[in-house]
Amino acid sequence: MFVTLLFTILPSILIMLYVIFSDRFREPYLNIIYAFILGFIIIIPAGFLNYYFIFSNQNPEKLVFIAGFTEEIIKFVTLFFFLKGMDAFNEHMDSIVYATLLSLGFATLENFDYVFFLNQDISSLTIAILRAFTAIPLHACCGIIMGYFFGLYVFKKSNLNLILSLVIPITIHSFYNFISGNTFLYIFILLVIVYAISLHRKVIRHQKTKIFEQEND
């Protein structure tokens, strides 16, 4: 039971810590908690929408890709209306941090549901391990990608990036659900991780340049 619980929550915690501490201008702890808890809360409307559009149908397995739309749209709306307006949301990296925390809050609670409450043909531990290397990184990467393009929209006033901040995560998440069960899934996850890390590293480099310029001004 302990090992299962560990695999259920540890991946989210590790990714969350990495994102938080990669920010050279650290976010207030209350804001961090707020964004993470918002991720818990939005699983409720996402659950209703997923039930209506997917699980209330006769062949829900053919419609699982729709979850990519419902879940990423809800995350986007929450980021736009509940997080963007915070005083601490004042640079590009903040957008990545808050979007990722939001996604990981969502993913963590969803993980508990899949591991401990849904009836499955395989053990809870197996589900927890599989999702530790698939669903959790998927949600985190979608958060990083959404945050990257959303930050470009907020701080460079680019409407195209606002569209990309929603369309790219939806596309990635929906395709992930569509190929779930296919061996290509693991290659796809790896590609998404590489892409998300590359975007994140760009912003880290920008922060380092900004700090260097401030110190040598």
C-alpha positions, 0 to 999 in steps of 0.5 A: 500500500505504501509503495502504491501511494508513493508511486501515486504522489511522488512523480507529481511532487518531484516535477512540482519541486523541479519547476518551482526551484527552477524559477530564479525569482521564486513564487510566494508559497501561498500562490503555489498552494493556491494554484495546486489546489485549483487543480484539485477543484477543476477536476469536478467540472472536468469530471462532469464534462467527461461523463457527459461527452464520453462515459455516458455514450455506448462506446466511451473507449472511442471517445476518450480523446475528447478528454484532451479538449475538456481538461485542457480547456478548463485548465486554460480558463482557470489560468486565464481568469484565476491566476493571470491576474495575481500580482506575482504573475509578472514574468514569463517563467511565472506562467510556466510555474502556475500552469504546471502547478495547476496541471499537477494538482489536477493530475494528482487527484485524477491519479488517486481516482485511477489507482485506488477507486476505478475497477481495473483488471490489473493491480493498483501498484501496476497502474500507479507505476504506469501512470508515473511514467505516462499520465503524470508527465503528460499533464506536467508537459501540457502545463509547461507548454501551455504556460510557455505560450500563455506567457508569450501572450501575456508579456509580448501581447501576441494573440497567436500565442494565446491560441497556441497555448490552448491548441498545442496542449489539446492536440498533445493530450487528445492524441495521447488518449487516442493512442493509449494502449499502443506501444508508440505511446511511450515514444510519444511521451518521450518526444513531448517531454523533450519538447516541453523541457526545451521550451522550459530551458529557453525561459530559464536561459532568459532568466539567467540573462536577465539576472546577469544584466541586472547585476552588471547594469 
